[in-house]
Amino acid sequence: MYFPLSGVTVDPWLPPLVAFVISFFTSMGGISGAFLLLPFQMSVLHYTHPSVSSTNQLYNIVAIPPGVYRYWREGRMLWPLTWTVVLGTLPGVLIGALVRVNGLRDPKNFKLFAAVVLLYIGGKLVLDQLKKNAGAKRLSEQRFQRAKNGSVTGSALKDYTVQVTEKNLRRFSFTFQGEHFDVNRTGVFLLCFVVGIVGGIYGIGGGAIIAPFLVSFCKLPIYTIGGATLMGTLVTSIAGVGFYTAIAPLYPQLAVAPDWLLGLLFGLGGMLGMYCGARCQKYVPAKLIKWLLAVIILMTAGRYLLEFFS
């Protein structure tokens, strides 16, 4: 099947299948999977126009809602964190879109940029796992993973949901699995602004970069950040697709607007994978999720570096 907007020729069953597999595993870590879908588009489908970034964000728009729904239904949407992520990344994503169109048109240079982003994400996950006290700081993750959702009923259910205890413009606090967490809202906001620029360039919305930071520096359990980072990615992707589409007429010589049909096919597979991944997350050890993501990310980054320097 030929997709004229992107110039890609591929069997129509392949994009949704690849998106399903990727999103199933990445959604367990609170990540949409767009950061791995973009390398697939560039390396396998040879889709390297700037519009690959907006097509990636279109995938997010279609794929993420079921995953967010699962986190909300299970009481694991940390809303103060969610809105901090959204408000922080939104302006950065728009700036990133302009940088992508004007400064990173060359596919080779863009692959180098992608490799640096992926190395950061993967490196943070690996360092977090190698810390001697990593396991001790995740008692809530261990308790939640052993809970297996269906074994909890009645008033005890509160222990398996996120309970916000305090919130203001500067900080918010919550409890999860008997542990108390306090988060500096200002610091997260500033981080999200910078991450939004990178995410806008890459076409991932920013959740893949924010999640390792929240786990490593803020010391938050991975089971509590998934809904927030996915919702943040969804909102910023909507803004990103709209912005890319709006500026497309200003760059008639470039493919800037998303390939709508290809993005929808990716999104349909991602939608099912996201829902299944969010549903299955509680049955998979947090450490295994992090190591799996780290290995995939670092392998992809290494390939891009080899392509750039070869």
C-alpha positions as CSV (number, residue, x, y, z in Angstrom):
1,M,0.0,0.0,0.0
2,Y,1.4,3.4,-1.0
3,F,1.0,6.4,1.3
4,P,1.5,9.5,-0.9
5,L,2.0,12.1,1.9
6,S,4.9,10.3,3.4
7,G,6.1,8.4,0.2
8,V,6.0,5.1,2.1
9,T,5.0,1.8,0.6
10,V,4.2,-0.9,3.2
11,D,1.6,-3.6,3.8
12,P,-1.3,-2.1,5.8
13,W,-1.1,-4.7,8.5
14,L,2.5,-4.0,9.5
15,P,2.1,-0.5,11.0
16,P,-0.6,-1.5,13.5
17,L,1.2,-4.7,14.4
18,V,4.5,-2.9,15.1
19,A,2.7,-0.2,17.1
20,F,0.8,-2.9,19.2
21,V,4.0,-4.7,20.2
22,I,5.9,-1.5,21.0
23,S,3.1,0.2,23.0
24,F,2.2,-2.9,24.9
25,F,5.6,-2.9,26.6
26,T,6.4,0.8,26.8
27,S,3.0,1.8,28.3
28,M,3.9,-0.3,31.3
29,G,6.6,2.3,32.0
30,G,4.2,5.3,31.4
31,I,5.5,5.9,27.9
32,S,3.5,5.9,24.7
33,G,6.1,4.1,22.6
34,A,6.5,6.9,20.0
35,F,10.2,7.2,20.8
36,L,10.7,3.7,19.4
37,L,8.1,4.0,16.6
38,L,10.0,6.9,15.1
39,P,13.2,4.8,14.6
40,F,11.0,2.2,12.9
41,Q,9.6,4.7,10.5
42,M,13.0,6.2,9.7
43,S,15.1,3.0,9.5
44,V,12.6,0.5,8.2
45,L,10.1,2.6,6.2
46,H,12.7,5.2,5.3
47,Y,10.3,8.0,6.3
48,T,12.7,10.9,7.1
49,H,10.8,14.0,6.2
50,P,10.0,16.5,9.0
51,S,6.4,15.3,8.9
52,V,7.6,12.0,10.5
53,S,7.6,13.9,13.8
54,S,4.0,15.1,13.4
55,T,2.9,11.6,12.2
56,N,4.5,10.2,15.4
57,Q,2.4,12.7,17.5
58,L,-0.7,11.7,15.6
59,Y,0.0,8.1,16.7
60,N,0.0,9.4,20.3
61,I,-3.4,11.0,19.9
62,V,-5.0,7.8,18.7
63,A,-3.1,5.3,20.9
64,I,-2.9,7.0,24.3
65,P,-6.6,7.4,25.5
66,P,-7.2,3.7,26.4
67,G,-4.1,3.6,28.5
68,V,-5.0,6.8,30.3
69,Y,-8.5,5.3,30.9
70,R,-7.0,2.2,32.5
71,Y,-4.9,4.3,34.9
72,W,-7.9,6.5,35.8
73,R,-10.2,3.5,36.3
74,E,-7.7,1.9,38.7
75,G,-7.2,5.1,40.7
76,R,-3.6,5.7,39.6
77,M,-4.0,9.1,37.9
78,L,-1.9,11.5,39.9
79,W,-3.7,14.7,38.7
80,P,-1.4,17.3,40.3
81,L,1.5,15.8,38.5
82,T,-0.5,15.4,35.3
83,W,-1.4,19.1,35.0
84,T,2.2,20.1,35.9
85,V,3.5,18.0,33.1
86,V,0.9,19.3,30.6
87,L,1.5,23.0,31.5
88,G,5.3,22.6,31.4
89,T,5.7,20.7,28.2
90,L,3.0,22.5,26.1
91,P,5.0,25.7,25.2
92,G,8.2,23.7,24.7
93,V,6.6,21.3,22.2
94,L,5.6,24.3,20.0
95,I,9.1,25.7,20.1
96,G,10.5,22.2,19.3
97,A,8.3,22.0,16.2
98,L,9.9,25.2,14.8
99,V,13.4,23.9,15.6
100,R,12.6,20.6,13.8
101,V,11.4,22.3,10.6
102,N,14.0,25.0,10.4
103,G,17.1,23.5,12.0
104,L,17.0,19.7,11.7
105,R,15.8,19.0,8.1
106,D,18.7,16.8,7.2
107,P,17.9,13.1,8.1
108,K,21.4,12.4,9.1
109,N,21.6,15.2,11.6
110,F,18.2,14.3,12.9
111,K,19.3,10.7,13.6
112,L,22.2,12.1,15.6
113,F,19.8,14.2,17.6
114,A,17.6,11.1,18.1
115,A,20.5,9.0,19.2
116,V,21.5,11.6,21.9
117,V,17.9,11.7,23.2
118,L,17.7,7.9,23.3
119,L,21.1,7.6,25.0
120,Y,19.9,9.9,27.7
121,I,16.7,8.0,28.3
122,G,18.3,4.6,28.3
123,G,21.3,5.8,30.4
124,K,19.0,7.2,33.1
125,L,17.1,3.9,33.4
126,V,20.3,1.9,33.6
127,L,21.9,4.1,36.2
128,D,18.7,4.0,38.3
129,Q,18.8,0.2,38.3
130,L,22.5,-0.1,39.1
131,K,22.2,2.1,42.3
132,K,22.7,-0.1,45.3
133,N,19.7,1.3,47.1
134,A,17.3,1.3,44.1
135,G,15.4,-1.7,45.4
136,A,15.1,-0.3,49.0
137,K,13.5,2.9,47.7
138,R,10.8,1.0,45.8
139,L,8.9,-0.8,48.6
140,S,5.6,0.6,47.3
141,E,6.3,-0.9,43.9
142,Q,7.0,-4.3,45.4
143,R,3.8,-4.2,47.5
144,F,1.7,-3.1,44.6
145,Q,3.1,-5.8,42.2
146,R,2.3,-8.5,44.7
147,A,-1.3,-7.2,45.1
148,K,-2.6,-8.5,41.8
149,N,-5.5,-6.0,41.7
150,G,-8.4,-8.6,42.0
151,S,-7.3,-9.7,45.5
152,V,-8.2,-6.3,47.0
153,T,-11.7,-5.2,47.9
154,G,-13.6,-2.8,50.2
155,S,-11.7,-0.2,52.3
156,A,-8.4,-1.9,51.6
157,L,-8.6,-0.7,48.0
158,K,-7.3,2.7,49.0
159,D,-3.9,1.2,49.6
160,Y,-3.7,0.4,45.9
161,T,-4.7,3.8,44.6
162,V,-3.0,7.2,44.6
163,Q,-4.2,9.4,47.5
164,V,-3.3,13.1,47.2
165,T,-2.8,14.5,50.7
166,E,-1.7,18.1,49.9
167,K,-1.4,20.3,46.9
168,N,-0.6,24.0,46.2
169,L,1.2,25.9,43.4
170,R,4.7,25.0,44.7
171,R,4.4,21.4,45.9
172,F,2.1,18.4,46.2
173,S,2.1,15.3,48.4
174,F,0.5,11.9,48.0
175,T,0.5,8.4,49.5
176,F,0.8,5.1,47.7
177,Q,1.1,1.6,49.2
178,G,1.7,3.1,52.7
179,E,4.6,5.4,51.6
180,H,4.5,9.2,51.5
181,F,5.9,11.2,48.6
182,D,6.5,15.0,48.4
183,V,7.1,16.6,45.0
184,N,8.5,20.0,44.1
185,R,6.0,21.3,41.5
186,T,8.2,24.2,40.4
187,G,11.1,21.9,39.6
188,V,9.0,19.5,37.6
189,F,7.5,22.3,35.7
190,L,10.9,23.7,34.6
191,L,12.1,20.3,33.7
192,C,9.0,19.7,31.6
193,F,9.5,22.9,29.6
194,V,13.0,21.8,28.5
195,V,11.8,18.3,27.9
196,G,8.9,19.7,25.8
197,I,11.3,21.3,23.4
198,V,13.2,18.1,22.9
199,G,9.9,16.1,22.6
200,G,8.5,18.6,20.1
201,I,11.6,18.1,17.9
202,Y,11.6,14.4,18.2
203,G,7.8,14.0,17.9
204,I,7.2,12.1,21.2
205,G,5.5,14.7,23.3
206,G,8.0,14.4,26.1
207,G,6.7,11.6,28.3
208,A,9.5,9.2,27.4
209,I,12.0,11.7,28.7
210,I,10.1,12.9,31.8
211,A,9.3,9.4,33.1
212,P,13.0,8.4,33.9
213,F,13.5,11.8,35.6
214,L,10.4,11.3,37.8
215,V,11.6,7.8,38.8
216,S,15.3,8.6,39.2
217,F,15.4,12.2,40.7
218,C,11.9,12.6,42.2
219,K,12.0,8.9,43.5
220,L,8.4,8.3,42.5
221,P,7.1,4.7,42.0
222,I,6.7,3.8,38.3
223,Y,3.2,2.6,39.0
224,T,2.1,6.1,39.9
225,I,3.6,8.2,37.1
226,G,2.2,6.2,34.1
227,G,-1.1,8.0,33.8
228,A,0.4,11.4,34.3
229,T,3.1,11.1,31.7
230,L,0.7,9.5,29.2
231,M,-1.9,12.3,29.7
232,G,0.8,14.9,29.3
233,T,2.0,13.3,26.1
234,L,-1.6,13.2,24.8
235,V,-2.3,16.8,25.3
236,T,1.0,18.0,24.0
237,S,0.7,15.8,20.9
238,I,-2.7,17.3,20.1
239,A,-1.0,20.7,20.2
240,G,2.0,19.5,18.2
241,V,-0.1,18.0,15.4
242,G,-2.2,21.2,15.2
243,F,0.9,23.4,15.1
244,Y,2.7,21.3,12.5
245,T,-0.5,21.4,10.3
246,A,-0.9,25.1,10.8
247,I,2.7,26.0,9.7
248,A,2.7,23.5,6.8
249,P,1.6,26.1,4.2
250,L,4.6,28.2,5.2
251,Y,7.0,25.4,4.0
252,P,5.6,24.3,0.7
253,Q,8.9,22.7,-0.2
254,L,8.8,20.4,2.8
255,A,6.5,17.6,4.0
256,V,5.5,19.1,7.4
257,A,1.9,18.0,8.1
258,P,1.3,14.5,9.3
259,D,0.5,11.5,7.1
260,W,-3.0,11.1,8.5
261,L,-3.7,7.6,7.2
262,L,-0.3,6.1,8.2
263,G,-0.6,7.8,11.6
264,L,-4.1,6.4,12.1
265,L,-2.9,2.9,11.3
266,F,-0.1,3.2,13.8
267,G,-2.5,4.6,16.3
268,L,-5.0,1.8,16.0
269,G,-2.4,-0.8,16.9
270,G,-1.0,1.4,19.6
271,M,-4.5,1.9,21.1
272,L,-4.9,-1.8,21.7
273,G,-1.4,-2.3,22.9
274,M,-1.6,0.7,25.3
275,Y,-4.8,-0.6,26.8
276,C,-3.4,-4.2,27.3
277,G,-0.1,-2.9,28.6
278,A,-1.7,-0.6,31.2
279,R,-4.0,-3.5,32.2
280,C,-1.0,-5.9,32.5
281,Q,1.4,-3.5,34.2
282,K,0.5,-4.5,37.7
283,Y,1.5,-8.2,37.0
284,V,5.0,-7.3,35.8
285,P,7.8,-6.4,38.2
286,A,8.8,-2.8,37.9
287,K,12.5,-3.7,37.6
288,L,11.8,-5.9,34.6
289,I,9.9,-3.1,32.9
290,K,12.8,-0.7,33.4
291,W,15.5,-3.1,32.1
292,L,13.5,-4.0,29.1
293,L,13.0,-0.4,28.1
294,A,16.6,0.4,28.7
295,V,18.0,-2.4,26.5
296,I,15.7,-1.5,23.6
297,I,16.4,2.2,23.9
298,L,20.2,1.8,24.0
299,M,20.3,-0.7,21.1
300,T,18.3,1.8,19.0
301,A,20.6,4.7,20.0
302,G,23.7,2.6,19.1
303,R,22.4,1.9,15.7
304,Y,21.8,5.6,14.9
305,L,25.3,6.5,16.1
306,L,26.8,3.8,13.8
307,E,24.8,5.2,10.9
308,F,25.9,8.7,11.6
309,F,29.6,8.0,11.8
310,S,29.8,5.3,9.2
